[in-house]
Amino acid sequence: MRRAIIAGTGSYVPEYRMTNDDLAKIVETSDEWIASRTGITERRISTGENTSDLAYEAARRTLQIANIDATEIDLIICATITPDSFMPSVACIVQERLGAKQAAAFDLTAACSGLIYGMACASSFIETGMFQNILVIGAETLSKTLDWTDRSTCVLFGDGAGAVVLSASDSCNGISAIHLLSDGSKQDYLCLPALPLINPMIQEIENQPQVITMKGQEVFKFAVRSIAVHINTVLEKAKVSEEDIKYIVTHQANCRIIEQASKSTKIPIEKFYMNLDRFGNTSAASIGIALDEMVQRGLLTSGDKLILVGFGGGMTSGAILVEWK
Ligand code: UT7
């Protein structure tokens, strides 16, 4: 059976580390509050690089690791809620910079579930035989969308990019189960407005600031529920038991969300990989950054089964069960 395998991973984060103490100089907060409520101790913040810069560097490293030439890439999907521009897409900018001359390219909006949605699309394109090699990037400069006077949001997020290249394989490993869900009735849980509606036909202009707003506790509960539902569903779909899973890599939002999910699924916390302490919540980038770090640390060997789980604004959520190549 033709399946999509993960042929390589890569990531890139801006150099500048903003600590909790640095944030305490900007808003009324403390290292104690942030670390105990979220598990975050520092995050990377752009000092000039935009989303396409982070995406390009993560993509370049991914192709190098996968030993695939840019001209062999058939499609580039960039998941982001913080593009440089609505058009051109980040994916098209990256395509040009990589020299991926044969590739189609588009951006995808599924907030913090973006990498999972992108990998699900890529896997389907590969299984149908339409494409051979697909680069999926999650990249964000969330720092440009934050209200830096709002301590309830600005302490949570960071900038960065993570990527995977999916390739067609006739082996039976690779992606074996995918589950995606959305719930638009919870659209007000996490919001980031785009351009206001202004035209000659409109008398009253409603100007919303273009910053992230959030119903934190609602998002928290949604996240814990979603992780459990998605893990159980992909295990069922792939006919695999929880004991066979080596690692679960969820969207890196808050260690308390992950600890609650571990309790409610009765899956040992040691199986949940976490690196949010050093990067904060990087939305669509977080799962790719974590996965690449695991590869660099030599944690994954051929045959290991992993579950990747995303949840975020929309609300969106999804999971992928993959066997390491
Ligand atoms: O990708 C998905 C993105 N979003 C998320 O993952 C968010 C999920 N939600 C959460 O992680 C948590 O709800 C938060 C970390 C955002 C907040 O934690 P919480 O335990 O739900 O705190 P809270 O909102 O109930 O606030 C408790 C107190 C409040 O003060 P009062 O009303 O009790 O006096 C807040 O004003 O903490 C205050 N507070 C802060 N204090 C110091 C809120 N933010 C801060 C802060 N520093 N940064």
Residues whose N, C-alpha, C, O or C-beta is under 5 A from the ligand:
A	BS01	UT7	E28 T29 S30 W33 R37 T38 C112 R151 S152 V155 G216 Q217 V219 F220 A253 N254 F311 G312
